[in-house]
Amino acid sequence: MAEVTFIHTADLHLREPGEEPLQLLRWLLDKCVEHNAALLVAGDFFDSEEEAARLREKVKDIFSQVPDIPKFVIPGNHDTGAFREGIDYGPEFYALNSPPFSLGYHEDVVIAGFPFVTNSSLRAQLDEYRAPGKPLIAMAHGTYFGRGQAAFFEDVRERGEEYFPIYSCDLEDIGADYVALGHYHSQHASFVHGEMVICYPGTPVALAGRETGIRTVVALTVDTETGEVDIERLPVPVGVCNIRENIQVFAAEEEEALTRLEQLLQDRQDGRVSLTVRLNGTIHMLERELNDRLAEFREEYADRFAKLIVRNETVSYRSLVDERPLVRDFMARLAAIEDLDEETRARALELGLRAFEKVKGHAR
Ligand SMILES: [Mn+2]
């Protein structure tokens, strides 16, 4: 059994200033050495062509330190012109940058790179395409449109960038074993379509708050006899990651929610994590009292995170609960219902309290 390994990432958006981008690049290449893998960058290696010009010498130096590692890169919408012929990024660097597609080779695996083209689509670049043989990896930088896959489209729309649509039928025509995509930033997403493994690795370092969760790159192995692909996510030890959590609060059980908050702060404490916690639901406690308690947590935990935000988005129903026995009875009954998940219970209480408030002043 012969296996060939690659490390797949995309959307590094390298830019000056700072050491972080170069640290990321060094780490990536170290991983390639460790896994005896070739590097695949599925677009937007640089944040812009200007940044590419600024960073070129430094990137070339880092690449040249691992002259034996093959590096396959396609341009994305941010760095379309950064890999024009003649630009030297050192040995074993392959820019698959000639539209409609360019081929690269590593051991027995063929890499078909579809460079980003403005106002185009993957379909438009398949006219002259004939499957170049197997096993095959396809690389493209664009937006996958598929049933139940609205997240990719939403992410690109939020950033207001071009789509470069990719449909599953286009990928079927390409017939790859692995499809290395880029352009979707938010998080890692991989799925199987027919015989293909399709993967967006997400940005390796969070560039914006909407990119949540731990950042990873993908190590994939291709079995050159069967075409079978295995993927593994490698956590990136550089940069900050954004974690968002919600805590549901149930009126008169605030202490329980605060215990969960404390547990969360302990579990998540990490100098590289930017944590946002939202408290939703209903409270009986005075709002000021809850805010004071949250301020204490912030004070205690703030320096254990890259950034810590704790938001009180609860609604107080103190007087309603205190003045109306019927409301307390309703709450007790709701609390007594077994096998009701916490979010549903909190939501039911919220709706119930809102309704009680509306009829306030009417017959008791
Ligand atoms: Mn992009």
Residues whose N, C-alpha, C, O or C-beta is under 5 A from the ligand:
A	BS01	MN	D44 G76 N77 H183
